Amino acid sequence: MIIIGAGNLGKHVIDQLEQDDYQRELIFFDENFSKKTIYNKYQVISKWEELFKYLREIDKEYFIAIGNPRIRKKIHLKISEGKYTSILSKHVGIISKYSTIGEGTLIQPACCISHNVTIGISSLIHASTLIGHNVNISNYVTIGSNVNILKNVKIGEFTTISPNTLIYPDVKIGNNVYIGPGVIVKNDIRDYETIIR
């Protein structure tokens, strides 16, 4: 698999895959990274033609490890070949088999995802987050660690929910919303709003 993005999120992904005893080859692609390896172990390539050749000839699987959701989308749309892979920790609490997780999504350890949850493509769910039943999370969403999302919540595209947030049942959160750390969300939030404590 090739991991696109050699920054902090890429290193988080490496940690998670190593803890999950991932056995296949891993390399990085990052056009802005000056070193040739990470941890003197994982090769970094920096040219788009090298990326496409790798996907064509060596391994079709890739994951975009970039925090900015708009950049994730831009790269995802640029890659016409390959398989955008989700990375789900083997150390999650539980992911219901009656939930749906879109391609290119990262789910970190100790998360619990209840039944009838839909998570869109290229979303990031950080460690120890709890997602209640009938929650709908759109594409390119970032959810920080220790977030508790109660039942029947809807979350729009490109929204970021910071760590230690609590979202009450039946709340609708729009697109392009930013919710700061530790916020308790009891009411609907419109598109493009910023909510901080």
N, C-alpha and C positions, 0 to 999 in steps of 0.2 A: 504494500500500500504506500502511496505517496501522501504526505501531509503537507498541505499548502499553508505556509505561514510558520516561520521558525522563531517566533517571539514567545512570550510567556504562555499563551494559550496552547501553542504547539508543544511546549515543554510539559504542560499539564497533561496533554494527550499522551505523550510518551510515558510519563509516570503511570497513567492509568493503564495503558496497554501492557507495560512491563509487569504491573501488579496482577494483571489478568493473564499473564504468561502467554502473550501473543507470540507466535512462533514464526510468522512469515517475515520477509524482508520489509524494512521500513526505511524510507528516505524522505527528505524534505525538499520542497520547492519554495524559494523566497528570493525574488529579484532584488530585494534591498538588504540582503544579509551578506556580510563581507567574508565570513569564515567558510571553509569547505566542509566542516563537520560540526556536529553538536555533540558535546560530551566525548569528543574524540572517538565517536562510535557510529553516528548516523550521518551519512552523506547529505550534503546540501547542494542542490543544483539551482541555477539562477536564470536560465534562459527558457522562454516559453516553448521554443522548439524542442528543447530537452524534455520538458514536461510532457508535451504531446507524444514524443517518441516513446517515452517510458510507458504512458498509458496505452499506446498502440501495441508495443512489442513486449513489454515485461509484465505489467500488472495493471488491470483496468480500474482497480479500486483507488479512490482518493477521498480525502476528508479535508475540508477547509477550516483550518484552525486560526481564524481571524475574528477578533472580538467585534469589530464594526460590522453591523448587519448589512449595511448598504454595500460595503466592499465584498462581503460574502456573496451577496446576490450578484454583483457585477462579475465576479470570478466564476460563479456557478453558470451564469448565462454564457460566458466566454468559452467554457469547456463543452464542446459538442460530443466528445467521445469519452468513454470511461463510465464508471459506476460510482455515483456519489453515495458513499457508505455512511451509515450511522454507527456511532460507537456507544454502546451501552455497557456500562460497568458490570462485571460479574458480581460485584459487591453491592448492588442495589438492595434495598429492603425487599421491594416487590414491584413488579410491573404487571398489571393485570393482562391476561391474554385477551381480554375483551376491550382493550384499548388499541389505538392506532398511532404509530410514531412515524413521521415523515422522514424521507431520506436526508442524509447529511446532518442528523441531529446528534448532539452529544448529551448523554445522561451520565452524571458522575456518581460516585459511591453514595450509599445510604439514602437514596431517594426512594419514595414510595408513590406509586402512581395507581390510582384506583380504577374501577371499571368505567367504560364508556367515556374515556378521555381521548381527545384527538389533539395531537401535537403536529403542527405543520412542518414543512421542510426547513432545514438549516437553522434549527433552534438550539439554544444552549440551556441546559438545565443543570445548575451547579449543585454541589454536594448537600445532602441532608434536606432536600426540599420535599414537601408533602403536597400532593395534588389530589384533591377530592374527586368524587364521581361526577360525570357529566360536565367536565370542564373542557372548553374548546380554546386551544392556543393556536394562533395563526402562524404564518411563516415568518422566519427571521426574527424570532423573539429571543430575548436574553432574560433568564431568571436566575438571580443570585442564589447564594447558599442560604440554608435555613429559612426559606420562604414557605409559608403555609397558605395554600390556596384552597378555600372551602368549595363546596358543591356548586354546580351550575354557573360557574364563572366563565365569561368570554373575554379573551384578550386579543387585541388587534395586532396587525403586522408592525414590525420594527419597534415594538415596545420593549423597554427595559424596566425590569423590576429588581431593585437592589436588595441586598441581603437583609434578612430578619424582618421581612414585610409580612403582614397578615392581611389577607383579602377575604372579606365576608362573603357568605353565600349570595348567589344571584346577581353579583355585580358585573356590569359590562364596562370594559376598559377599551378605549378606542385605539386607533393606529397612531404610531409615532409618539407614544406617551412615555414620559420618564417618571418613575416613582423612586424616590430616594430611600436610603436605608432606614429600617425600623418604622416605616409608616404603617398605620392601620387604615385600611381602605374599606369604608362602609357604604359608600355611594358610588354611582356610575361616574366615569371619567371620560370626557370628550377627547376627540383627536387633538394631538399636539399639545396637550397640557403637561405641565411639570408639577409634581406634588412632592413636597419635602416637609420634614418635621420642623 
